[in-house]
Amino acid sequence: MPIAREHRWLYPIDWRELSALIRFGRAKGRCEHCQRPHGCDVLHLGNGVWWDEDARRWRDGQGRRVRRLASPADLALVQPGFVGIAPPSALHVTRVILASAHLNHDPGDNRPHNLAALCQRCHMRHDASEHRRRRWLNAFRLRAIGDLFA
């Protein structure tokens, strides 16, 4: 994810190298939460379940194996009304890009155990509460400034 301009000064000069070390050295090019591979187009159902091409199986949002789902090729042959299997129209393709995320939301804390290699889905889920908090804070500031000049 791109670094916000106002937070850029919090990151060390060697952030690119540190981020690459976490994403490709420690995580070996896979998301540390769901195991999606970096740079690959991944077939998914939109609810966190995705097709792991290397293992030839479906995985959930935590990278665990999902049972009782047909392969994508079999799903394309199944009639959309068939019970228990997702219709082919539910299949989506997303390119996976890994980013280094700060687990405690502090961009100044660059210790290795505070950094994780996350795909864009896991990163957004991890940061959702922080994004809500910042949206509320920004709206509160705008209202407070408005009260000053009203």
ZIJO-V665810 format. One record per backbone hydrogen bond with DSSP energy under -1.0 kcal/mol. CO is the residue of the C=O (numbers start at 1). NH is the residue of the N-H. Records with the same first field share a line. If there is no record, write none. Layout:
CO=NH  NH
This chain:
4=7
7=10
8=11
12=15
14=18
15=19
16=20
17=21
18=22
19=23
20=24
21=25  26
22=27
23=29
29=38
31=35
36=31
37=40
40=96
42=94
43=51
44=92
49=45
50=59
52=56  57
57=52
58=66
59=50
60=63
64=60
71=75
72=76
79=82
87=90
88=91
92=44
94=42
96=39
99=118
101=116
102=105
106=109
108=110
111=114
112=115
114=103
116=101
117=32
118=99
119=123
120=124
121=125
122=126
123=127
127=131
128=132
129=133
130=134
131=135
132=136
133=137
134=138
135=139
136=140
137=141
138=142
139=143
140=144
141=145
142=146
143=147
144=148
145=149
